[in-house]
Amino acid sequence: MLLQTFIETTGDYLGVQQLAGAAIRMPTGIGSFDPVMEGGVPPGSIMLLLGDIGAGSFEFVYTSIINLAMQKRHDPENPALPSEILYITFTKMREDVDREVRLSFDESLASELETDYVRFSDLSEQYFETSAVPNEWYTSDDLITRLKRRSEHKSTLMRLSSVLDTAPERSLIILDSLTELAVSYSDPADWKELAAYLRGLQRVTKRWNSTIYLLLTQGIIDRARVQEIADIADSVILYRWEESVAARRQRVMFFEKFRGVMTHLEENDLVKFSIKISPALGFEVNNIRLII
């Protein structure tokens, strides 16, 4: 069983790490991926998940949090697991994420999100407050409450900071999605503010000993800005559609960079992988081998 294989692999690796006195890596929960990463990712990493539409980046995140929640339920004292999973959205409600997961995966997987271990924070009211979007589309608050909130308006980034400050150390944090922030901060002055914020976040994440997934859709913002974000992130994983020898489209995942880990991956030819997504198992690294 995939989950059991992951637990056994991670357990063995953690023993080696603890004997060596090394920092415990944080598993992603994806059983076909964590052994490639020698048990998981170094805590304190901002991971940019940069993907073509539908190529697998969101399924990677959903499978990660589902399997981590499953493992937390089975082994609540495991020190490698995140202390909490914080899922932050800017335009979605929690119901949107739940619905997408239930449409994509079997009920046995989707039901794992029904736990306090995964905490959702919806910043859509903050995001839409100064936009042309009608109030009734994103909030049920009355006019007086909305006017009061507007008089106390804080930027989306300030509100995001307040939410991030509530996460305990060694958390897994998902920003769904950086694409929405990048679009709303597209003016040059606003973009400079966003880039500076991400650099500060990359710095403080080390102190928090947490891992952050930044979801960014390819082709929405210009290439120079994507490269700037990639330069800030500790890790860049690309999810793309490619044509196979049989002229069939297939999803692939490959590392563009990963500070402190890339040499290990290159030494073992573990840079580019075929991936598959199924309702029963979610996101999987297929065959764990390099695609030529």
Buried (B, 14 or more C-beta within 10 A) or exposed (E): EBBEEBBEBBEEBBEEBEEEEEEBBBBBBBBBBBBBBBBBBBBBBBBBBBBBEEBBBBBBBBBBBBBBBBBBEEEEEBEBBBBBBBBBBBBBEBEBBBEBBBEBBEEEBBBBBEBEBBBBBBBBBBBBBEEEBEBEEBBEBEEEEBEEBEEEEEBBBEBBBEBBEEBEEBBBBBBBBBBBBBEBBBEEEBBEBBBEBBEEBBEEBBEBBBBBBBBBBBEBBEEEBBEBBBBBBBBBBBBBBBEEEEEEEBBBBBBBBBEEBBEEBEEEEBBBBBBBBEEEBBBBBBEEEEBE
